[in-house]
Amino acid sequence: MSPHILNLLPPENRNRLGYEQMARFFILVFSTMAAILLTGAILLLPTYFFLFFETKGLDAQVATAELAARSEETQKTETLIRETNTNLKWLKRDHPLSPSFVTRHYAAIAAEMPPALTLLSFSYQKKGAAISIRGKAARRGDLIQFMENLRNRAEFTNIQSPVANLLKEENIDFTLSLTLTGESEPQ
């Protein structure tokens, strides 16, 4: 024998009853899930607080270790600076600083350069006291003025300029060579 269920409710009440059963089912499922999640969260709170305070403690230890490392590096650097300053004082006392032979002549050449000239290279050969200059001139007149300025200085002789320097009217890549007179570099 098979039991049959006979529902004598009108169809709209049956549908409403079906919706209500479904709503109760979802309420039960969601309530159960919420209770499980809430219970899990409550049970995990001690672990969270333990990890939170452990992280804070580790951060403080790392900061202290970094500070100690920086302090040691700072002390080493300060010691090195003091030693270097002491050595520099001894050097300055024993060997007074003065411009070198080549630096003085380079400064004299730079003083004679018109503003439209750019110096690209400067080389000095000790043998023969020869200086070679390479640069750029905006106009031929600026280069000619520069060569005349150098010729008017007593410390420079034998100023030579290739003809190629004077062929172009503008944007000239030039080279000059000259010899220093009378002075010789100290040994």
MARTOR-15388 format. One record per residue: chain; x, y, z of N, C-alpha, C, CB in turn; residue number from 1; residue in one letter. Coordinates in steps of 0.2 Angstrom, whole numbers, plus 5000, padded with zeros to 4 digits. Glycine has a CB too. Layout:
N
LUMFI chaine  n_u  n_v  n_w ca_u ca_v ca_w  c_u  c_v  c_w cb_u cb_v cb_w num residu
LUMFI      A    X    Y    Z    X    Y    Z    X    Y    Z    X    Y    Z NUM      A
...
***
This chain:
187
LUMFI chaine  n_u  n_v  n_w ca_u ca_v ca_w  c_u  c_v  c_w cb_u cb_v cb_w num residu
LUMFI      A 5004 4994 5000 5000 5000 5000 5004 5006 5000 4995 5000 5006   1      M
LUMFI      A 5002 5011 4996 5007 5017 4995 5003 5023 4998 5009 5018 4988   2      S
LUMFI      A 5006 5026 5003 5002 5032 5005 5002 5038 5000 5006 5034 5012   3      P
LUMFI      A 4997 5040 4999 4996 5046 4995 4994 5052 4999 4991 5045 4989   4      H
LUMFI      A 4997 5058 4997 4996 5064 5001 4991 5068 4996 5002 5068 5002   5      I
LUMFI      A 4986 5069 5000 4980 5073 4996 4980 5080 4999 4974 5070 4997   6      L
LUMFI      A 4981 5085 4995 4982 5092 4997 4975 5095 4994 4988 5096 4994   7      N
LUMFI      A 4971 5097 4999 4965 5100 4997 4965 5108 4997 4960 5098 5002   8      L
LUMFI      A 4971 5111 4998 4972 5118 4998 4971 5121 4991 4979 5121 5001   9      L
LUMFI      A 4968 5127 4990 4968 5130 4984 4975 5131 4981 4964 5136 4984  10      P
LUMFI      A 4976 5131 4974 4982 5132 4971 4986 5138 4973 4981 5132 4963  11      P
LUMFI      A 4983 5144 4974 4987 5150 4976 4990 5149 4983 4982 5156 4976  12      E
LUMFI      A 4986 5145 4988 4989 5144 4994 4994 5139 4994 4983 5142 4999  13      N
LUMFI      A 4993 5134 4989 4999 5129 4989 5005 5133 4986 4997 5124 4983  14      R
LUMFI      A 5005 5137 4982 5011 5141 4979 5014 5145 4985 5009 5145 4973  15      N
LUMFI      A 5009 5148 4989 5012 5152 4994 5015 5148 4999 5006 5156 4997  16      R
LUMFI      A 5012 5142 5001 5015 5137 5005 5022 5135 5003 5010 5131 5006  17      L
LUMFI      A 5023 5134 4996 5029 5131 4993 5034 5137 4994 5028 5130 4986  18      G
LUMFI      A 5032 5143 4993 5037 5149 4994 5039 5149 5001 5034 5155 4991  19      Y
LUMFI      A 5035 5148 5005 5036 5149 5012 5041 5143 5015 5030 5149 5016  20      E
LUMFI      A 5040 5137 5012 5044 5132 5014 5051 5133 5011 5042 5125 5011  21      Q
LUMFI      A 5052 5136 5005 5058 5137 5002 5061 5143 5006 5057 5140 4994  22      M
LUMFI      A 5058 5148 5008 5061 5154 5012 5063 5151 5018 5055 5159 5013  23      A
LUMFI      A 5060 5147 5022 5062 5144 5028 5068 5140 5027 5056 5140 5031  24      R
LUMFI      A 5068 5136 5022 5074 5132 5020 5080 5136 5019 5073 5128 5014  25      F
LUMFI      A 5080 5142 5015 5086 5146 5014 5087 5150 5021 5084 5151 5009  26      F
LUMFI      A 5082 5152 5025 5084 5155 5031 5088 5150 5036 5077 5157 5035  27      I
LUMFI      A 5086 5144 5036 5089 5139 5040 5096 5138 5037 5085 5132 5040  28      L
LUMFI      A 5097 5137 5031 5104 5136 5028 5108 5142 5029 5104 5135 5020  29      V
LUMFI      A 5106 5148 5028 5110 5154 5029 5111 5155 5037 5106 5160 5026  30      F
LUMFI      A 5106 5154 5041 5107 5154 5048 5113 5150 5051 5101 5153 5052  31      S
LUMFI      A 5113 5143 5048 5117 5138 5050 5124 5141 5048 5116 5131 5047  32      T
LUMFI      A 5125 5143 5041 5131 5145 5039 5134 5151 5043 5131 5148 5031  33      M
LUMFI      A 5129 5156 5045 5131 5162 5049 5134 5160 5056 5126 5167 5049  34      A
LUMFI      A 5130 5155 5059 5132 5152 5065 5139 5149 5065 5127 5147 5068  35      A
LUMFI      A 5140 5145 5059 5147 5142 5059 5152 5147 5058 5147 5137 5053  36      I
LUMFI      A 5151 5152 5054 5156 5157 5053 5158 5161 5059 5154 5162 5047  37      L
LUMFI      A 5152 5163 5062 5153 5167 5069 5157 5163 5074 5146 5169 5071  38      L
LUMFI      A 5155 5156 5074 5159 5152 5079 5166 5151 5077 5156 5145 5079  39      T
LUMFI      A 5168 5150 5071 5175 5150 5068 5178 5157 5070 5175 5149 5061  40      G
LUMFI      A 5175 5162 5069 5178 5169 5070 5180 5170 5077 5174 5174 5067  41      A
LUMFI      A 5175 5168 5081 5176 5168 5089 5182 5164 5091 5170 5166 5092  42      I
LUMFI      A 5182 5158 5088 5187 5153 5090 5194 5155 5087 5186 5146 5088  43      L
LUMFI      A 5194 5159 5082 5201 5161 5079 5203 5168 5082 5200 5162 5071  44      L
LUMFI      A 5199 5171 5086 5201 5177 5089 5208 5177 5093 5196 5180 5093  45      L
LUMFI      A 5208 5172 5097 5215 5171 5101 5221 5171 5097 5215 5165 5106  46      P
LUMFI      A 5220 5167 5091 5226 5166 5087 5227 5173 5083 5224 5161 5081  47      T
LUMFI      A 5222 5176 5081 5223 5183 5078 5227 5188 5083 5216 5186 5076  48      Y
LUMFI      A 5225 5188 5089 5228 5193 5094 5235 5190 5095 5224 5193 5100  49      F
LUMFI      A 5236 5184 5096 5243 5181 5097 5248 5184 5091 5243 5174 5097  50      F
LUMFI      A 5245 5182 5085 5249 5184 5079 5250 5192 5078 5246 5182 5072  51      L
LUMFI      A 5245 5196 5080 5245 5203 5080 5251 5206 5084 5239 5206 5082  52      F
LUMFI      A 5251 5203 5090 5256 5206 5095 5263 5203 5094 5254 5204 5102  53      F
LUMFI      A 5263 5197 5091 5269 5194 5089 5273 5198 5083 5268 5186 5087  54      E
LUMFI      A 5268 5200 5078 5271 5204 5073 5273 5211 5075 5265 5205 5068  55      T
LUMFI      A 5270 5214 5080 5272 5220 5083 5279 5219 5086 5267 5223 5088  56      K
LUMFI      A 5280 5214 5090 5286 5213 5093 5292 5212 5088 5285 5207 5098  57      G
LUMFI      A 5290 5208 5083 5295 5207 5078 5297 5213 5074 5293 5202 5073  58      L
LUMFI      A 5292 5217 5073 5294 5224 5070 5298 5228 5074 5287 5228 5068  59      D
LUMFI      A 5297 5228 5081 5301 5232 5085 5308 5229 5085 5298 5232 5092  60      A
LUMFI      A 5309 5223 5085 5316 5220 5085 5319 5221 5079 5315 5212 5086  61      Q
LUMFI      A 5316 5221 5073 5319 5223 5066 5321 5230 5067 5314 5222 5061  62      V
LUMFI      A 5317 5235 5069 5319 5242 5069 5325 5243 5074 5313 5246 5072  63      A
LUMFI      A 5325 5239 5079 5331 5240 5084 5337 5237 5080 5330 5236 5090  64      T
LUMFI      A 5337 5232 5077 5343 5229 5073 5345 5234 5068 5341 5222 5071  65      A
LUMFI      A 5340 5237 5064 5342 5241 5059 5346 5248 5062 5336 5244 5055  66      E
LUMFI      A 5343 5250 5067 5346 5256 5071 5353 5254 5073 5342 5258 5077  67      L
LUMFI      A 5354 5248 5076 5361 5246 5078 5366 5246 5072 5361 5240 5082  68      A
LUMFI      A 5363 5243 5067 5368 5242 5061 5369 5249 5058 5364 5238 5055  69      A
LUMFI      A 5365 5254 5058 5366 5260 5055 5371 5264 5060 5359 5264 5055  70      R
LUMFI      A 5370 5263 5066 5374 5266 5071 5382 5264 5070 5372 5265 5078  71      S
LUMFI      A 5383 5257 5069 5389 5254 5068 5392 5257 5061 5389 5247 5068  72      E
LUMFI      A 5388 5257 5056 5390 5260 5050 5392 5268 5050 5385 5259 5044  73      E
LUMFI      A 5388 5271 5054 5389 5278 5055 5396 5279 5059 5384 5282 5059  74      T
LUMFI      A 5397 5275 5064 5403 5276 5068 5409 5274 5063 5403 5271 5074  75      Q
LUMFI      A 5409 5269 5059 5414 5267 5055 5416 5273 5050 5413 5261 5051  76      K
LUMFI      A 5410 5276 5047 5411 5281 5042 5414 5287 5046 5404 5283 5039  77      T
LUMFI      A 5412 5289 5052 5415 5295 5055 5422 5294 5057 5411 5296 5062  78      E
LUMFI      A 5424 5288 5058 5431 5286 5060 5435 5287 5053 5432 5279 5062  79      T
LUMFI      A 5432 5284 5048 5436 5285 5041 5437 5292 5039 5432 5281 5036  80      L
LUMFI      A 5431 5296 5040 5432 5303 5039 5437 5307 5043 5425 5307 5040  81      I
LUMFI      A 5437 5305 5050 5442 5308 5054 5449 5307 5052 5441 5306 5061  82      R
LUMFI      A 5451 5300 5050 5457 5298 5048 5459 5302 5041 5457 5290 5047  83      E
LUMFI      A 5454 5302 5037 5455 5306 5030 5457 5313 5031 5449 5305 5025  84      T
LUMFI      A 5453 5316 5036 5455 5323 5037 5462 5324 5040 5449 5326 5042  85      N
LUMFI      A 5464 5320 5045 5470 5320 5048 5476 5319 5042 5471 5315 5053  86      T
LUMFI      A 5475 5314 5038 5480 5313 5032 5480 5319 5028 5478 5307 5028  87      N
LUMFI      A 5474 5322 5026 5474 5328 5022 5478 5334 5025 5467 5330 5020  88      L
LUMFI      A 5477 5335 5032 5480 5340 5035 5488 5339 5035 5478 5341 5043  89      K
LUMFI      A 5490 5333 5036 5497 5332 5035 5500 5333 5028 5499 5324 5037  90      W
LUMFI      A 5496 5331 5023 5498 5333 5016 5498 5340 5015 5493 5329 5011  91      L
LUMFI      A 5493 5344 5017 5493 5351 5016 5499 5354 5019 5486 5354 5019  92      K
LUMFI      A 5500 5352 5025 5506 5355 5029 5513 5354 5025 5506 5353 5036  93      R
LUMFI      A 5514 5348 5023 5520 5346 5020 5520 5348 5013 5521 5338 5020  94      D
LUMFI      A 5515 5348 5009 5514 5350 5002 5509 5355 5001 5513 5343 4998  95      H
LUMFI      A 5511 5361 5001 5506 5366 5000 5503 5366 4993 5509 5373 5001  96      P
LUMFI      A 5496 5367 4993 5493 5366 4986 5494 5372 4982 5485 5365 4987  97      L
LUMFI      A 5496 5371 4976 5496 5377 4971 5494 5374 4964 5503 5380 4971  98      S
LUMFI      A 5491 5379 4960 5489 5376 4953 5495 5373 4950 5486 5382 4949  99      P
LUMFI      A 5494 5367 4946 5499 5364 4943 5501 5368 4936 5497 5357 4940 100      S
LUMFI      A 5507 5366 4934 5510 5369 4928 5504 5369 4922 5516 5366 4926 101      F
LUMFI      A 5501 5364 4921 5497 5363 4915 5490 5367 4917 5495 5356 4914 102      V
LUMFI      A 5488 5367 4923 5482 5370 4925 5482 5378 4924 5480 5369 4932 103      T
LUMFI      A 5488 5380 4925 5489 5388 4924 5488 5389 4917 5496 5390 4927 104      R
LUMFI      A 5491 5385 4913 5491 5387 4905 5484 5385 4903 5496 5383 4902 105      H
LUMFI      A 5481 5380 4905 5474 5379 4903 5469 5385 4905 5471 5372 4906 106      Y
LUMFI      A 5470 5388 4911 5466 5393 4913 5468 5399 4908 5468 5395 4920 107      A
LUMFI      A 5474 5400 4906 5476 5406 4902 5473 5405 4895 5484 5406 4901 108      A
LUMFI      A 5472 5399 4893 5469 5398 4886 5462 5399 4887 5471 5390 4884 109      I
LUMFI      A 5459 5396 4892 5451 5397 4893 5450 5405 4894 5449 5394 4899 110      A
LUMFI      A 5454 5409 4897 5453 5416 4897 5453 5419 4891 5458 5419 4902 111      A
LUMFI      A 5456 5417 4886 5457 5420 4879 5451 5418 4874 5463 5419 4876 112      E
LUMFI      A 5447 5413 4876 5442 5410 4872 5436 5414 4871 5440 5403 4874 113      M
LUMFI      A 5434 5416 4865 5428 5420 4865 5422 5415 4867 5427 5422 4857 114      P
LUMFI      A 5416 5418 4869 5410 5414 4871 5408 5410 4866 5405 5419 4873 115      P
LUMFI      A 5409 5411 4859 5406 5407 4854 5410 5400 4853 5405 5411 4848 116      A
LUMFI      A 5416 5400 4856 5420 5394 4856 5419 5389 4861 5427 5396 4856 117      L
LUMFI      A 5419 5382 4859 5418 5377 4864 5424 5372 4864 5412 5373 4862 118      T
LUMFI      A 5427 5371 4869 5433 5367 4870 5431 5360 4871 5438 5369 4875 119      L
LUMFI      A 5433 5355 4866 5431 5348 4867 5437 5344 4870 5430 5346 4860 120      L
LUMFI      A 5443 5346 4868 5449 5342 4871 5455 5346 4872 5450 5335 4867 121      S
LUMFI      A 5459 5345 4877 5465 5348 4878 5470 5343 4880 5464 5354 4884 122      F
LUMFI      A 5476 5343 4877 5481 5338 4878 5488 5342 4879 5481 5332 4873 123      S
LUMFI      A 5492 5339 4883 5498 5342 4885 5503 5336 4884 5498 5345 4892 124      Y
LUMFI      A 5509 5338 4880 5514 5333 4880 5520 5337 4883 5516 5332 4872 125      Q
LUMFI      A 5523 5333 4888 5528 5336 4892 5534 5337 4888 5530 5331 4898 126      K
LUMFI      A 5536 5332 4884 5541 5333 4879 5540 5338 4874 5543 5326 4876 127      K
LUMFI      A 5544 5343 4874 5543 5349 4869 5538 5354 4872 5540 5346 4863 128      G
LUMFI      A 5535 5353 4878 5530 5358 4881 5524 5360 4875 5533 5364 4883 129      A
LUMFI      A 5522 5355 4872 5517 5356 4867 5510 5355 4870 5518 5351 4861 130      A
LUMFI      A 5505 5359 4867 5498 5358 4869 5494 5358 4863 5496 5365 4873 131      I
LUMFI      A 5489 5353 4863 5485 5352 4857 5478 5354 4860 5485 5345 4854 132      S
LUMFI      A 5474 5358 4856 5467 5360 4857 5463 5358 4852 5467 5367 4859 133      I
LUMFI      A 5457 5355 4854 5452 5353 4849 5445 5356 4851 5451 5345 4848 134      R
LUMFI      A 5441 5359 4847 5435 5362 4849 5431 5364 4843 5437 5368 4853 135      G
LUMFI      A 5425 5368 4844 5420 5370 4840 5420 5377 4840 5413 5366 4841 136      K
LUMFI      A 5419 5380 4834 5418 5388 4834 5412 5389 4830 5424 5391 4830 137      A
LUMFI      A 5408 5394 4832 5402 5395 4829 5403 5399 4822 5397 5400 4833 138      A
LUMFI      A 5408 5403 4822 5410 5407 4816 5418 5407 4815 5407 5414 4816 139      R
LUMFI      A 5420 5408 4809 5427 5409 4807 5430 5415 4811 5428 5409 4800 140      R
LUMFI      A 5427 5420 4811 5429 5426 4815 5431 5425 4822 5424 5432 4814 141      G
LUMFI      A 5427 5421 4825 5428 5419 4832 5435 5415 4833 5422 5415 4836 142      D
LUMFI      A 5436 5410 4828 5442 5406 4829 5448 5411 4827 5441 5401 4823 143      L
LUMFI      A 5447 5415 4822 5453 5419 4821 5455 5424 4827 5452 5424 4815 144      I
LUMFI      A 5449 5427 4830 5450 5431 4836 5454 5427 4842 5444 5433 4839 145      Q
LUMFI      A 5452 5420 4843 5455 5416 4848 5462 5415 4846 5451 5409 4848 146      F
LUMFI      A 5464 5414 4840 5471 5413 4838 5475 5419 4839 5472 5410 4831 147      M
LUMFI      A 5472 5425 4837 5476 5431 4839 5477 5432 4846 5472 5437 4835 148      E
LUMFI      A 5472 5431 4850 5472 5432 4857 5478 5428 4860 5466 5430 4861 149      N
LUMFI      A 5479 5421 4858 5484 5417 4860 5491 5420 4857 5483 5410 4857 150      L
LUMFI      A 5491 5422 4851 5498 5425 4849 5500 5431 4853 5497 5427 4841 151      R
LUMFI      A 5495 5435 4856 5497 5440 4859 5500 5439 4866 5491 5445 4860 152      N
LUMFI      A 5499 5432 4868 5501 5430 4875 5508 5428 4874 5497 5425 4878 153      R
LUMFI      A 5513 5430 4879 5520 5429 4879 5521 5421 4880 5524 5433 4883 154      A
LUMFI      A 5517 5418 4884 5519 5411 4886 5517 5406 4880 5515 5409 4892 155      E
LUMFI      A 5514 5408 4875 5512 5403 4869 5516 5406 4863 5505 5403 4868 156      F
LUMFI      A 5519 5401 4860 5523 5402 4853 5521 5396 4848 5530 5403 4854 157      T
LUMFI      A 5523 5397 4842 5522 5392 4837 5515 5390 4837 5527 5386 4839 158      N
LUMFI      A 5510 5394 4836 5503 5393 4836 5502 5390 4829 5499 5399 4838 159      I
LUMFI      A 5500 5384 4828 5498 5381 4822 5491 5379 4821 5503 5375 4820 160      Q
LUMFI      A 5488 5381 4815 5481 5379 4814 5481 5377 4807 5477 5386 4814 161      S
LUMFI      A 5478 5371 4806 5478 5368 4799 5473 5373 4795 5475 5361 4799 162      P
LUMFI      A 5474 5373 4788 5470 5377 4783 5463 5375 4784 5473 5376 4776 163      V
LUMFI      A 5462 5368 4785 5455 5366 4785 5451 5369 4791 5455 5358 4787 164      A
LUMFI      A 5454 5372 4796 5450 5376 4801 5447 5382 4798 5455 5378 4806 165      N
LUMFI      A 5450 5385 4793 5447 5392 4790 5443 5391 4784 5453 5396 4789 166      L
LUMFI      A 5442 5385 4781 5438 5384 4775 5431 5385 4776 5439 5377 4773 167      L
LUMFI      A 5428 5383 4782 5421 5384 4783 5420 5391 4786 5418 5378 4787 168      K
LUMFI      A 5414 5393 4785 5412 5400 4787 5409 5399 4794 5407 5403 4782 169      E
LUMFI      A 5405 5394 4795 5401 5393 4802 5402 5385 4804 5394 5395 4801 170      E
LUMFI      A 5401 5384 4810 5401 5377 4813 5407 5374 4812 5395 5373 4811 171      N
LUMFI      A 5413 5377 4814 5419 5374 4812 5422 5370 4818 5424 5380 4811 172      I
LUMFI      A 5424 5363 4816 5428 5359 4821 5435 5361 4820 5426 5351 4819 173      D
LUMFI      A 5438 5363 4825 5445 5366 4824 5450 5362 4828 5446 5373 4825 174      F
LUMFI      A 5456 5362 4826 5462 5359 4830 5467 5365 4830 5464 5352 4828 175      T
LUMFI      A 5471 5366 4836 5476 5370 4836 5482 5367 4840 5474 5377 4840 176      L
LUMFI      A 5488 5369 4838 5493 5366 4842 5498 5372 4844 5497 5360 4839 177      S
LUMFI      A 5501 5372 4850 5505 5378 4852 5510 5375 4856 5501 5383 4855 178      L
LUMFI      A 5515 5379 4857 5521 5377 4862 5522 5383 4867 5528 5377 4857 179      T
LUMFI      A 5523 5380 4873 5524 5385 4879 5532 5387 4878 5523 5381 4885 180      L
LUMFI      A 5532 5394 4880 5539 5397 4879 5542 5397 4886 5539 5404 4876 181      T
LUMFI      A 5549 5397 4886 5553 5399 4892 5552 5395 4898 5552 5406 4893 182      G
LUMFI      A 5546 5393 4900 5545 5389 4906 5545 5382 4905 5538 5391 4909 183      E
LUMFI      A 5547 5378 4909 5547 5371 4909 5544 5368 4915 5554 5368 4908 184      S
LUMFI      A 5541 5363 4914 5537 5360 4920 5542 5358 4925 5533 5354 4918 185      E
LUMFI      A 5540 5359 4931 5545 5357 4937 5545 5350 4937 5542 5360 4944 186      P
LUMFI      A 5551 5347 4939 5552 5340 4939 5549 5337 4945 5559 5338 4939 187      Q
***
